[in-house]
Amino acid sequence: MNRRPSDEEMRWLHALPIVVIAALAITLWRPAADAPPSPGQEQTIIGLAAVLGSRPVSADEIDNRLRAFGRYPPDPRASRTLARALIACGTERLDEPQRKRLARNLYDVAVIGDSRVESVPTALRGIQQTVATTGCGQSAIDEIVRAARDVARVDPTPRQDWW
């Protein structure tokens, strides 16, 4: 018995590809990349670069700038450890472009966003490479990278409903 599909069944068959395409689009869609630093954050990055080049500089000055980058400041112990390690390594020996690159990498580590987690390893490598040009020993460089990794936090309330 070959029965002919009813009109209602035919409508569902026509709608099925649309439903499948919509489900795939929702599943594969990703949120937009995080916005670039705001003008205020850009000024903080430039300020951090200037502080990294000045002597004498206190750990408080670096720590305050690290904590001012994002909505969720890093753990105070981690940012203080990073600030002390940067001072001990002598970042004032870096030229201005290197200090700006270091400050930008520190920003990338300290700021939380939907896609920033993916940029943390690249930023840590950038920090390591920049600090290595100061002439610091490997143990001091490792301390800076370890402290920078501790500064990188995960958003305490990640966005779950991005679609």
C-alpha positions in Angstrom: 0.0 0.0 0.0 1.7 3.1 -1.2 0.0 5.9 0.5 0.5 9.4 -0.7 1.8 11.9 1.9 -0.7 14.4 3.2 -0.2 18.2 2.7 0.8 18.6 6.3 3.5 15.9 6.0 4.7 17.6 2.8 5.1 20.9 4.6 7.2 19.3 7.3 9.4 17.7 4.6 9.9 21.1 3.0 10.7 22.8 6.4 13.2 20.1 7.5 16.2 21.4 5.5 15.6 24.9 6.9 15.5 23.5 10.4 18.7 21.5 9.8 20.5 24.6 8.3 19.4 26.8 11.2 20.6 24.2 13.7 24.0 23.9 12.0 24.4 27.7 11.8 23.6 28.2 15.5 26.0 25.4 16.5 28.9 26.6 14.4 28.5 30.3 15.0 31.0 31.9 17.3 30.8 35.2 19.2 32.7 38.2 17.7 36.2 38.8 18.7 36.8 40.9 21.8 36.8 44.6 21.2 40.2 46.3 21.0 41.3 48.2 24.1 39.3 51.3 24.9 41.0 54.7 24.8 41.3 54.5 28.6 42.8 51.1 28.5 45.1 52.2 25.7 46.3 55.0 27.9 46.9 52.5 30.7 49.0 50.4 28.4 51.1 53.4 27.4 51.4 54.4 31.0 52.5 50.9 32.0 55.1 51.0 29.2 56.4 54.3 30.5 56.5 53.0 34.1 58.4 49.9 33.0 61.1 52.2 31.5 61.5 54.4 34.5 63.8 54.0 37.4 63.2 53.9 40.3 59.7 52.3 40.0 57.8 50.6 42.8 55.9 47.4 42.6 52.8 49.3 43.6 52.9 51.4 40.4 53.1 48.4 38.1 50.6 46.4 40.2 48.1 49.2 40.1 48.3 49.5 36.3 48.0 45.7 35.9 44.9 45.7 38.1 43.4 48.7 36.2 43.2 46.9 32.8 39.9 45.0 33.1 36.6 44.6 34.9 38.0 41.6 36.8 41.3 42.5 38.3 43.8 39.7 38.7 44.6 38.0 42.0 46.5 40.7 44.1 49.3 38.2 45.1 49.8 37.2 41.4 50.0 40.8 40.1 52.3 41.8 43.0 54.6 38.9 42.3 54.6 39.8 38.6 55.4 43.4 39.4 58.3 42.5 41.6 59.7 40.1 39.1 59.5 42.7 36.3 61.4 45.2 38.5 64.0 42.6 39.4 64.6 41.9 35.8 65.3 45.5 34.9 62.7 46.4 32.3 64.2 49.9 32.1 66.9 48.4 29.8 64.2 47.8 27.1 63.8 50.4 24.4 60.4 52.0 24.0 59.0 49.7 21.3 59.9 46.7 23.4 58.3 48.2 26.5 55.1 48.9 24.6 55.1 45.3 23.3 55.7 44.0 26.8 52.8 46.2 28.1 50.5 45.0 25.3 51.3 41.4 26.2 50.7 42.1 29.8 47.3 43.6 28.9 46.5 40.5 26.8 47.2 38.3 29.9 45.4 40.5 32.4 42.2 41.2 30.5 39.4 38.7 30.5 37.1 38.3 27.5 35.3 35.6 25.5 38.2 34.9 23.2 41.1 36.1 25.3 41.9 32.7 26.7 43.2 31.7 23.2 45.6 34.7 23.2 47.2 34.0 26.5 49.8 31.4 25.3 50.9 33.9 22.6 51.1 36.7 25.0 53.1 34.6 27.5 55.6 33.8 24.7 55.8 37.5 23.8 56.5 38.4 27.4 59.2 35.7 27.6 60.9 36.8 24.4 60.8 40.5 25.3 62.1 40.0 28.9 64.9 37.8 27.6 66.3 40.8 25.8 67.0 42.5 29.1 69.7 40.0 29.9 67.8 38.5 32.8 68.7 34.9 33.8 66.5 32.0 32.9 65.2 31.6 36.4 64.1 35.3 36.5 62.4 34.9 33.1 60.7 31.7 34.3 59.4 33.6 37.4 58.0 36.4 35.2 56.2 33.9 32.9 54.9 31.9 35.9 53.6 35.1 37.6 52.0 36.3 34.3 50.3 32.9 33.9 48.9 33.3 37.4 47.7 36.8 36.5 45.6 35.4 33.6 42.3 34.6 35.1 39.2 32.9 33.8 36.0 35.0 33.7 34.1 34.1 36.9 30.8 34.4 35.0 31.5 33.2 31.4 28.8 34.0 28.8 26.8 30.9 28.3 24.0 32.2 26.1 26.0 33.8 23.3 23.5 32.7 20.7 
